[in-house]
């Protein structure tokens, strides 16, 4: 399943051996992640308990700020509000993952993890050979979500993969209640929950260097941004939506442009891809060709989807938006606390 929203977050790493801490960080990529490095576990825990303020994006698109107790409530979710998270400059400060060494003086890694109160943060434990059984038990008890042996020769690769998986779990956990509410309002299953869409999504993300995305339609359409803040969108249309757009253009008088649009929509070789601020008038027919994108048909598990990536024509204000690239340039890609 694909989360309804994802953006670069912060990973907190705790290890009392400072040279190892720096080496560990040096082998981790920073294209879509920033890091907070602590040598002292007590200082790290004090930061988490007294300074850090979890601010999940769910608070701004759900009817209540208590985003952890929705299971028995009827929710009002405006999925179009989700993309407004791009105007929240503090989104990149959210901690999604903690990586902590087990063997530390004064407080071991499991004692540290047990005192982390944010239920959404994913915890990865670094262990020695002698600590493996302890780590397995902690994993089974839900104290940690993953453990990696420090002696492993490819620990850097393993840790990178584990962090990516943990970040996805973080956003999936927060997205769950949004997905359930959206699905309750729509008879069409979202493509984000369809395994057939996953490889297409991954391909588009890789080809366009996408580092954050936000759902804006119940079908699974996503507003996307790269690190520089360039907007794009992945549009997902159902068979009904394709038919609706064709009917709309068929009601228009014939013209050279209209006929080309009609032919493209009739044959389903292209789809209309346009996203703007709420209240913005729909483009005139003469401009519809500018918003036609090649349609990729996806035979899903229970529905047929049409997918297209639109790198242009996204009419959304970016003046008040902080991109991840600018965030990195501000010197917060890696903060070291002794």
Secondary structure, 3 states (H helix, E strand, C coil): CCCCEECCEEEEEECCCHHHHHHHHHCCCCCCEEEEEECCHHHHHHHHHHHCCCCCHHHHCCCCCCCCCCCCCCCCCCHHHHHHHHHCHHHHHCEEEEEEECCCCCCCHHHHHHCCCCCCCEEEEEECHHHHHHHHHHHHCCCCCEEEECCCCCHHHHHHHHHHHHHHHHHHHHHHHHHHHHHHHCCCCCHHHCHHHHHHHHHHHHHCCEEEEEECCCCCCEEEEECCCCEEEEEEEEHHHHHHHHHHHHCCCCCHHHHHHHHHHHHCCEEECCEECCCCCCCCHHHHHHHEEECEEEECCCCEEEEEEECCCEECCCCCCCCHHHHHHHHHCEEEEC
